[in-house]
Amino acid sequence: MTEEDKHPGQRPDLILNGVGSAAGGDYDKVLIDGVGKVMDSLSARLFKANGQIRVKGKLKTAEVEVNGIMNLEGPLRMNTMKLDGILHVEGGIAGESCVLNGLLTAKGDCELEEFRGVGGFTIEGLLSAGRMDIRLAGAGQAHEIGVETLKVRQEDQSLWNRLLGGIIPKLKPVLTAKVIEGDDLDLEYTNADVVRGNHVIIGQGCSAGLVEYRTGLTVHPGARVGKEVKTGD
């Protein structure tokens, strides 16, 4: 009698310790500790990785925790994600929430209800989020950003570098995007061609070519704004 016969309908676990590789597939829990490689796409209830990990395909999971450096050679679909370290995704990202302490990069779009934390990110497509609250300790980049609320600040560089042991590239902690659009935008250290919102704060370290606002606009004396336009009633 096989394990599947004993537990009909129950998915197996995938556990990798040390240096090793495994097949992709459909699992309940995926636990990787060390240097691990998964040779195909993965589906799991829980994906927890600590160390240096490569998945040669896509990942679909309810909960993902990464502590270390991970490369995913496909899209990521999840409910919640906690990232401590570096995650590179060859495709897009879609999920409920991401708590960032490190560096996140994605080749496609990134769609989240909540995106918060400390670090840096590069999203080559559209970054869309309900609530976004980021303390930049590295560069933040997206082609376009669409949010309900967005708050951008700079993190204490020396403290953050000590915490992560210097594994993150020391890039200027500035958010850069072609277009940033949302309801409530509270920006510092942000460069954008167009900023469009309802309540907009253009704080210190900001540069914007065009700012369109419906209800209110506050501009820091040191910020650079090419043109301000009030829209709506």
Residue frames as qw, qx, qy, qz and C-alpha x, y, z in Angstrom:
[[0.000, 0.889, 0.458, 0.000, 0.00, 0.00, 0.00],
 [0.424, 0.400, -0.018, 0.812, 1.43, 3.40, -1.00],
 [0.128, -0.237, -0.405, 0.874, 1.35, 6.59, 1.07],
 [0.318, -0.011, -0.251, -0.914, -1.33, 7.93, -1.25],
 [0.537, -0.273, -0.749, -0.276, -3.46, 4.81, -0.63],
 [0.386, -0.331, -0.677, 0.532, -3.20, 5.35, 3.12],
 [0.011, -0.557, -0.277, 0.783, -4.19, 9.01, 2.82],
 [0.374, 0.511, 0.641, 0.433, -6.45, 9.36, -0.20],
 [0.098, 0.898, 0.308, 0.300, -6.61, 12.89, -1.54],
 [0.452, -0.849, 0.084, 0.261, -3.86, 14.10, 0.77],
 [0.570, 0.761, -0.246, 0.187, -0.90, 15.73, -0.95],
 [0.843, -0.173, -0.207, 0.465, 2.63, 14.73, 0.09],
 [0.242, -0.929, 0.126, 0.251, 5.23, 17.06, 1.55],
 [0.742, 0.514, -0.155, 0.401, 8.49, 18.00, -0.15],
 [0.518, -0.833, 0.155, 0.121, 11.39, 18.39, 2.28],
 [0.739, 0.495, -0.196, 0.413, 14.92, 19.26, 1.13],
 [0.525, -0.827, 0.142, 0.142, 17.80, 19.67, 3.59],
 [0.600, -0.394, 0.459, 0.523, 21.39, 20.49, 2.72],
 [0.175, 0.468, -0.511, -0.700, 22.25, 20.38, -0.98],
 [0.388, 0.197, 0.899, 0.046, 19.74, 18.66, -3.22],
 [0.307, 0.110, -0.388, -0.862, 17.16, 18.76, -5.97],
 [0.382, 0.281, 0.822, -0.316, 13.63, 17.49, -6.43],
 [0.109, 0.386, 0.722, 0.564, 10.89, 17.20, -9.00],
 [0.286, -0.130, 0.032, -0.949, 8.11, 19.72, -9.26],
 [0.304, -0.317, -0.887, -0.141, 4.52, 18.77, -8.60],
 [0.466, -0.599, -0.201, -0.619, 1.59, 19.23, -6.26],
 [0.467, -0.006, -0.720, 0.514, 2.45, 19.24, -2.55],
 [0.419, -0.805, -0.421, 0.009, 0.98, 20.19, 0.80],
 [0.337, -0.897, 0.173, 0.226, 4.14, 21.67, 2.34],
 [0.756, 0.486, -0.154, 0.411, 7.42, 22.48, 0.60],
 [0.503, -0.843, 0.156, 0.109, 10.25, 22.99, 3.10],
 [0.770, 0.465, -0.147, 0.411, 13.72, 23.76, 1.73],
 [0.464, -0.861, 0.182, 0.103, 16.70, 24.42, 3.99],
 [0.653, -0.321, 0.476, 0.494, 20.09, 24.84, 2.32],
 [0.142, 0.439, -0.509, -0.726, 20.87, 24.90, -1.39],
 [0.529, 0.284, 0.786, -0.148, 17.90, 23.48, -3.24],
 [0.209, 0.239, -0.514, -0.797, 16.73, 23.19, -6.82],
 [0.593, 0.345, 0.647, -0.333, 13.24, 22.19, -7.97],
 [0.308, -0.102, 0.706, 0.630, 13.24, 21.01, -11.57],
 [0.040, -0.445, -0.688, -0.571, 9.70, 22.01, -12.58],
 [0.309, -0.491, -0.066, -0.812, 6.65, 24.04, -11.52],
 [0.198, -0.106, -0.839, 0.496, 5.32, 23.75, -7.98],
 [0.466, -0.532, -0.255, -0.659, 1.92, 23.95, -6.34],
 [0.446, -0.107, -0.751, 0.475, 1.68, 23.89, -2.54],
 [0.378, -0.823, -0.415, -0.085, -0.30, 25.06, 0.45],
 [0.403, -0.880, 0.168, 0.186, 2.90, 26.27, 2.16],
 [0.766, 0.462, -0.135, 0.426, 6.25, 27.08, 0.56],
 [0.443, -0.879, 0.167, 0.058, 9.04, 27.84, 3.04],
 [0.823, 0.388, -0.123, 0.396, 12.63, 28.23, 1.88],
 [0.419, -0.873, 0.210, 0.136, 15.77, 29.11, 3.78],
 [0.664, -0.285, 0.492, 0.486, 19.07, 29.41, 1.92],
 [0.135, 0.458, -0.486, -0.732, 19.68, 29.53, -1.82],
 [0.561, 0.324, 0.738, -0.185, 16.80, 28.21, -3.95],
 [0.202, 0.274, -0.519, -0.784, 15.97, 27.87, -7.62],
 [0.587, 0.350, 0.673, -0.282, 12.59, 26.77, -8.97],
 [0.096, -0.167, 0.660, 0.726, 12.66, 25.99, -12.71],
 [0.096, -0.482, -0.777, -0.392, 9.02, 26.85, -13.34],
 [0.292, -0.565, -0.089, -0.767, 6.08, 28.64, -11.77],
 [0.191, -0.087, -0.809, 0.549, 5.00, 28.64, -8.13],
 [0.467, -0.478, -0.301, -0.680, 1.42, 28.63, -6.87],
 [0.439, -0.154, -0.755, 0.462, 0.96, 28.60, -3.11],
 [0.336, -0.833, -0.415, -0.148, -1.24, 29.97, -0.35],
 [0.427, -0.889, 0.138, 0.086, 1.69, 31.03, 1.83],
 [0.789, 0.403, -0.171, 0.431, 5.30, 31.67, 0.90],
 [0.442, -0.868, 0.181, 0.134, 8.24, 32.52, 3.15],
 [0.784, 0.453, -0.152, 0.396, 11.71, 33.12, 1.72],
 [0.448, -0.853, 0.224, 0.146, 14.77, 33.72, 3.86],
 [0.639, -0.249, 0.526, 0.503, 17.80, 33.94, 1.61],
 [0.175, 0.476, -0.444, -0.739, 18.14, 34.17, -2.17],
 [0.587, 0.291, 0.751, -0.078, 15.59, 32.64, -4.53],
 [0.177, 0.293, -0.516, -0.785, 15.18, 32.54, -8.32],
 [0.572, 0.365, 0.673, -0.296, 11.79, 31.58, -9.72],
 [0.113, -0.166, 0.658, 0.726, 11.79, 30.84, -13.46],
 [0.114, -0.482, -0.758, -0.424, 8.09, 31.55, -13.94],
 [0.289, -0.582, -0.080, -0.756, 5.21, 33.51, -12.44],
 [0.151, -0.045, -0.799, 0.581, 4.30, 33.58, -8.74],
 [0.493, -0.474, -0.354, -0.638, 0.72, 33.22, -7.49],
 [0.375, -0.104, -0.766, 0.513, 0.18, 33.34, -3.74],
 [0.330, -0.824, -0.440, -0.135, -2.03, 34.64, -0.97],
 [0.356, -0.924, 0.140, 0.028, 0.63, 35.91, 1.45],
 [0.799, 0.343, -0.220, 0.442, 4.37, 36.34, 1.13],
 [0.448, -0.869, 0.164, 0.133, 7.10, 37.23, 3.61],
 [0.777, 0.499, -0.129, 0.363, 10.46, 37.94, 2.00],
 [0.457, -0.827, 0.264, 0.196, 13.71, 38.32, 3.94],
 [0.588, -0.244, 0.575, 0.513, 16.45, 38.51, 1.32],
 [0.194, 0.426, -0.453, -0.759, 16.30, 38.53, -2.47],
 [0.603, 0.335, 0.719, -0.081, 13.60, 37.10, -4.74],
 [0.141, 0.379, -0.490, -0.772, 13.82, 37.25, -8.54],
 [0.608, 0.379, 0.653, -0.246, 10.69, 36.24, -10.47],
 [0.249, -0.055, 0.653, 0.713, 10.93, 35.66, -14.22],
 [0.043, -0.547, -0.700, -0.457, 7.19, 36.23, -14.68],
 [0.260, -0.577, -0.036, -0.774, 4.55, 38.31, -12.94],
 [0.144, -0.068, -0.808, 0.567, 3.34, 38.28, -9.33],
 [0.467, -0.426, -0.299, -0.715, -0.26, 38.14, -8.12],
 [0.466, -0.230, -0.784, 0.338, -1.45, 37.77, -4.54],
 [0.356, -0.834, -0.416, -0.074, -3.01, 39.31, -1.46],
 [0.299, -0.942, 0.151, -0.011, -0.05, 40.65, 0.52],
 [0.782, 0.303, -0.267, 0.475, 3.72, 40.96, 0.47],
 [0.462, -0.875, 0.106, 0.092, 5.84, 41.93, 3.48],
 [0.714, 0.579, -0.188, 0.346, 9.25, 42.92, 2.18],
 [0.473, -0.814, 0.282, 0.183, 12.59, 42.99, 3.95],
 [0.616, -0.191, 0.587, 0.489, 15.02, 42.88, 1.06],
 [0.149, 0.432, -0.451, -0.767, 14.90, 43.05, -2.71],
 [0.620, 0.379, 0.670, -0.151, 12.08, 41.91, -5.01],
 [0.132, 0.413, -0.493, -0.754, 12.33, 41.84, -8.81],
 [0.612, 0.371, 0.682, -0.149, 9.75, 40.70, -11.35],
 [0.238, -0.031, 0.617, 0.750, 9.84, 40.59, -15.16],
 [0.072, -0.517, -0.705, -0.481, 6.07, 41.07, -15.48],
 [0.336, -0.623, -0.089, -0.701, 3.25, 42.85, -13.66],
 [0.252, -0.055, -0.798, 0.544, 2.83, 42.77, -9.88],
 [0.453, -0.474, -0.304, -0.691, -0.71, 42.83, -8.46],
 [0.364, -0.134, -0.773, 0.502, -1.20, 42.92, -4.68],
 [0.330, -0.811, -0.437, -0.207, -3.81, 44.08, -2.19],
 [0.427, -0.894, 0.129, 0.046, -1.10, 45.10, 0.28],
 [0.776, 0.358, -0.183, 0.486, 2.59, 45.76, -0.33],
 [0.309, -0.918, 0.146, -0.202, 4.65, 46.98, 2.60],
 [0.901, -0.272, 0.007, 0.338, 8.06, 46.74, 4.16],
 [0.224, -0.854, 0.334, 0.330, 11.69, 47.80, 3.83],
 [0.680, -0.102, 0.586, 0.430, 14.06, 47.42, 0.90],
 [0.171, 0.482, -0.401, -0.760, 13.97, 47.84, -2.85],
 [0.660, 0.336, 0.667, -0.080, 12.15, 46.45, -5.87],
 [0.113, 0.343, -0.526, -0.770, 12.12, 46.38, -9.65],
 [0.567, 0.426, 0.674, -0.208, 8.82, 45.63, -11.39],
 [0.230, -0.106, 0.570, 0.782, 9.25, 45.72, -15.17],
 [0.072, -0.507, -0.702, -0.495, 5.49, 45.95, -15.82],
 [0.352, -0.617, -0.114, -0.694, 2.61, 47.53, -13.90],
 [0.246, -0.060, -0.787, 0.563, 2.70, 47.56, -10.11],
 [0.444, -0.479, -0.270, -0.708, -0.85, 47.70, -8.77],
 [0.332, -0.135, -0.796, 0.489, -1.79, 47.60, -5.09],
 [0.324, -0.795, -0.479, -0.182, -4.57, 48.57, -2.77],
 [0.395, -0.911, 0.123, 0.011, -2.30, 49.79, 0.03],
 [0.795, 0.327, -0.191, 0.473, 1.41, 50.33, -0.48],
 [0.376, -0.910, 0.162, -0.068, 3.75, 51.51, 2.29],
 [0.882, 0.230, -0.122, 0.392, 7.46, 51.24, 1.46],
 [0.347, -0.879, 0.253, 0.207, 10.58, 52.40, 3.28],
 [0.767, 0.603, -0.184, 0.118, 13.27, 52.46, 0.63],
 [0.591, -0.651, 0.403, 0.255, 16.69, 51.10, 1.49],
 [0.448, -0.075, 0.667, 0.591, 17.47, 50.42, -2.16],
 [0.195, 0.131, -0.391, -0.890, 16.14, 51.55, -5.52],
 [0.469, 0.408, 0.715, -0.319, 12.41, 51.14, -6.20],
 [0.133, 0.282, -0.522, -0.794, 11.42, 50.92, -9.86],
 [0.470, 0.416, 0.771, -0.103, 8.23, 50.18, -11.76],
 [0.207, 0.289, 0.549, 0.757, 7.02, 51.08, -15.24],
 [0.336, -0.488, -0.177, -0.786, 3.70, 52.34, -13.84],
 [0.122, -0.116, -0.824, 0.541, 2.19, 52.30, -10.35],
 [0.437, -0.410, -0.356, -0.717, -1.54, 52.21, -9.68],
 [0.280, -0.123, -0.803, 0.512, -2.71, 52.22, -6.05],
 [0.315, -0.807, -0.466, -0.181, -5.43, 53.31, -3.67],
 [0.353, -0.925, 0.142, -0.001, -2.94, 54.60, -1.07],
 [0.808, 0.310, -0.199, 0.460, 0.84, 54.97, -1.36],
 [0.371, -0.911, 0.176, 0.020, 3.37, 56.12, 1.21],
 [0.817, 0.355, -0.193, 0.411, 7.09, 56.27, 0.34],
 [0.373, -0.898, 0.234, -0.007, 9.88, 57.03, 2.78],
 [0.536, 0.549, -0.603, 0.218, 13.63, 56.38, 3.05],
 [0.878, -0.435, -0.186, 0.068, 14.94, 53.85, 5.56],
 [0.348, -0.827, 0.435, 0.081, 18.02, 54.31, 7.73],
 [0.725, 0.533, -0.431, -0.065, 20.66, 52.90, 5.39],
 [0.120, 0.528, -0.779, 0.315, 23.29, 51.96, 7.96],
 [0.582, -0.146, 0.632, -0.490, 20.85, 50.03, 10.15],
 [0.875, 0.320, 0.097, -0.350, 19.30, 48.17, 7.23],
 [0.585, 0.594, -0.553, 0.019, 22.65, 47.22, 5.69],
 [0.126, -0.426, 0.814, -0.375, 23.77, 45.77, 9.01],
 [0.729, 0.022, 0.477, -0.490, 20.60, 43.72, 9.35],
 [0.893, 0.407, 0.065, -0.180, 20.93, 42.11, 5.92],
 [0.757, -0.341, 0.408, 0.379, 24.69, 41.69, 6.05],
 [0.002, 0.644, -0.407, -0.648, 25.31, 43.76, 2.93],
 [0.467, 0.143, 0.824, 0.286, 23.78, 41.28, 0.45],
 [0.365, 0.811, 0.451, -0.081, 21.58, 43.94, -1.16],
 [0.514, 0.378, 0.181, 0.748, 23.11, 46.14, -3.89],
 [0.219, -0.573, -0.300, 0.731, 23.73, 49.62, -2.50],
 [0.197, 0.471, 0.504, 0.697, 21.60, 51.55, -4.97],
 [0.069, -0.131, 0.166, -0.975, 20.23, 55.03, -4.34],
 [0.053, 0.405, 0.868, -0.283, 17.01, 54.68, -2.32],
 [0.287, 0.299, -0.067, -0.908, 14.68, 56.49, -4.74],
 [0.544, 0.406, 0.724, -0.123, 11.38, 55.35, -6.25],
 [0.081, 0.360, -0.463, -0.806, 11.22, 55.80, -10.04],
 [0.433, 0.427, 0.794, -0.003, 8.17, 55.31, -12.29],
 [0.118, 0.281, 0.489, 0.817, 6.76, 56.75, -15.50],
 [0.422, -0.469, -0.250, -0.734, 3.29, 57.21, -14.01],
 [0.140, -0.132, -0.835, 0.516, 2.04, 57.03, -10.42],
 [0.410, -0.334, -0.322, -0.785, -1.72, 57.09, -10.01],
 [0.342, -0.272, -0.848, 0.299, -3.83, 56.67, -6.89],
 [0.298, -0.814, -0.445, -0.224, -6.25, 58.15, -4.43],
 [0.418, -0.899, 0.130, 0.023, -3.98, 59.18, -1.55],
 [0.799, 0.368, -0.174, 0.442, -0.32, 59.66, -2.50],
 [0.425, -0.888, 0.171, 0.047, 2.26, 60.61, 0.15],
 [0.863, 0.382, -0.070, 0.324, 5.62, 60.66, -1.63],
 [0.282, -0.864, 0.361, 0.209, 9.22, 61.30, -0.66],
 [0.271, -0.490, 0.747, 0.359, 12.36, 60.56, -2.72],
 [0.625, 0.413, 0.663, 0.000, 10.27, 59.77, -5.80],
 [0.025, 0.393, -0.448, -0.803, 10.90, 60.57, -9.47],
 [0.457, 0.450, 0.767, -0.012, 7.96, 60.34, -11.89],
 [0.124, 0.195, 0.474, 0.850, 6.94, 61.79, -15.22],
 [0.426, -0.426, -0.305, -0.738, 3.29, 61.98, -14.13],
 [0.072, -0.139, -0.829, 0.537, 1.73, 61.88, -10.64],
 [0.398, -0.296, -0.399, -0.771, -2.05, 61.73, -10.63],
 [0.294, -0.247, -0.858, 0.340, -4.26, 61.52, -7.55],
 [0.298, -0.798, -0.465, -0.241, -6.94, 62.90, -5.27],
 [0.421, -0.893, 0.153, 0.040, -4.89, 63.96, -2.23],
 [0.817, 0.384, -0.152, 0.403, -1.25, 64.33, -3.25],
 [0.425, -0.862, 0.209, 0.183, 1.82, 65.15, -1.14],
 [0.743, 0.537, -0.193, 0.350, 5.04, 65.76, -3.07],
 [0.639, -0.753, 0.038, 0.152, 7.61, 65.61, -0.27],
 [0.182, -0.813, 0.491, 0.255, 11.35, 66.06, 0.06],
 [0.370, -0.321, 0.806, 0.332, 13.57, 64.51, -2.56],
 [0.587, 0.490, 0.642, -0.056, 10.79, 64.34, -5.19],
 [0.031, 0.361, -0.432, -0.826, 10.85, 65.30, -8.86],
 [0.462, 0.476, 0.745, -0.076, 7.69, 65.20, -11.01],
 [0.184, 0.121, 0.486, 0.846, 7.09, 66.48, -14.52],
 [0.394, -0.344, -0.321, -0.790, 3.31, 66.81, -14.17],
 [0.007, -0.160, -0.848, 0.506, 1.16, 66.58, -11.05],
 [0.406, -0.345, -0.444, -0.721, -2.61, 66.27, -11.48],
 [0.076, -0.138, -0.813, 0.560, -4.75, 66.42, -8.32],
 [0.226, -0.568, -0.658, -0.439, -8.46, 66.54, -7.63],
 [0.483, -0.788, -0.381, -0.034, -8.80, 67.65, -4.01],
 [0.377, -0.905, 0.169, 0.100, -5.50, 68.71, -2.45],
 [0.790, 0.409, -0.185, 0.417, -1.81, 69.18, -3.26],
 [0.455, -0.858, 0.194, 0.138, 1.11, 69.86, -0.93],
 [0.768, 0.512, -0.179, 0.340, 4.59, 70.41, -2.37],
 [0.693, -0.539, -0.034, 0.478, 7.76, 70.45, -0.26],
 [0.080, 0.940, -0.150, -0.297, 9.87, 73.59, -0.87],
 [0.258, -0.569, 0.698, 0.350, 12.79, 71.45, -2.02],
 [0.633, 0.267, 0.721, 0.087, 10.78, 69.29, -4.42],
 [0.037, 0.304, -0.468, -0.829, 10.74, 69.89, -8.17],
 [0.473, 0.508, 0.702, -0.157, 7.41, 69.95, -10.02],
 [0.251, 0.082, 0.509, 0.819, 7.22, 70.91, -13.69],
 [0.325, -0.253, -0.324, -0.852, 3.48, 71.59, -13.87],
 [0.138, 0.200, 0.816, -0.524, 0.54, 71.44, -11.42],
 [0.346, -0.175, -0.509, -0.769, -3.00, 70.87, -12.70],
 [0.368, 0.097, 0.690, -0.617, -6.19, 70.73, -10.61],
 [0.243, -0.096, -0.796, -0.546, -8.75, 68.45, -12.21],
 [0.218, -0.500, -0.835, 0.076, -12.44, 67.80, -11.56],
 [0.176, -0.863, -0.374, -0.292, -14.78, 70.17, -9.77]]
